[in-house]
Amino acid sequence: MSRCPSAAESYFVEPTPDRLQNLGSGCFVQINHAGSCCWVELTGGRAGEYVGVIHPELSEDKAGRGEEVSVRAEQVNALGCDRYCFCD
């Protein structure tokens, strides 16, 4: 199982409670899914519970291309703000 680096370790934006509340369609989040660290583009949901599509081209593990996943706010390790998307 690969460990996802923290936002501070990977120079991504930290998922603070305020930032997590502002997530929506088009935002990218890093999660640990099925033992792999991956980036997910959110496509819908509501605050705290989201639906998204895995983008393995942004991760070391290339599995899961296009796989739709459910994401809870507490699963988010980092935000892709200003790299993969723009956040408020």
FENWOZI-V304672 format. One record per backbone hydrogen bond with DSSP energy under -1.0 kcal/mol. NH is the residue of the N-H (numbers start at 0). CO is the residue of the C=O. E is the energy in kcal/mol with one decimal. If there is no record, write none. Layout:
nh->NH co->CO e->E
nh->NH co->CO e->E
This chain:
nh->1 co->34 e->-2.2
nh->9 co->5 e->-2.0
nh->11 co->6 e->-1.8
nh->12 co->78 e->-1.5
nh->15 co->13 e->-1.8
nh->19 co->15 e->-2.7
nh->20 co->16 e->-1.7
nh->22 co->19 e->-1.0
nh->25 co->41 e->-3.2
nh->26 co->23 e->-2.1
nh->28 co->39 e->-2.4
nh->29 co->77 e->-2.7
nh->30 co->37 e->-2.7
nh->32 co->35 e->-3.3
nh->35 co->32 e->-1.8
nh->37 co->30 e->-3.0
nh->39 co->28 e->-2.9
nh->40 co->52 e->-2.7
nh->41 co->26 e->-3.2
nh->42 co->50 e->-3.2
nh->43 co->50 e->-1.5
nh->45 co->48 e->-2.8
nh->48 co->45 e->-2.3
nh->49 co->70 e->-3.3
nh->50 co->43 e->-2.1
nh->51 co->68 e->-2.5
nh->52 co->40 e->-2.3
nh->53 co->66 e->-2.4
nh->54 co->38 e->-3.1
nh->57 co->54 e->-1.7
nh->58 co->55 e->-1.9
nh->65 co->53 e->-1.7
nh->66 co->63 e->-2.6
nh->68 co->51 e->-2.7
nh->70 co->49 e->-2.6
nh->72 co->47 e->-2.2
nh->74 co->71 e->-2.2
nh->75 co->72 e->-1.3
nh->76 co->29 e->-3.2
nh->78 co->12 e->-2.5
nh->79 co->27 e->-2.8
nh->81 co->84 e->-3.1
nh->82 co->79 e->-2.0
nh->83 co->79 e->-2.8
nh->84 co->79 e->-1.5
